[in-house]
Amino acid sequence: MTKNMGTLDRAIRTLVAVVIGVLYFTNVISGTVAIVAGIVAIVFLVTSFVSWCPAYLPFGLSTRKKASAGPE
């Protein structure tokens, strides 16, 4: 697995997951919506921690900055 998520992408996904968690625990969302949102939040957290998103693969996307070669 080659990392394909940048820092901003990971931060946004983590923030969205936290917001979903807060909405759930304050009973703003419930039922089927809460279940679907909870699954999305878990997927966002896992992909953020491993810096790899399988949904990016078919499109060849990467939000990670390319490593600079340094001075030559």
Secondary structure as GFF3:
##gff-version 3
##sequence-region A 1 72
A	DSSP	alpha_helix	7	25	.	.	.	ID=ss1
A	DSSP	alpha_helix	31	50	.	.	.	ID=ss2
A	DSSP	three_ten_helix	54	59	.	.	.	ID=ss3
###
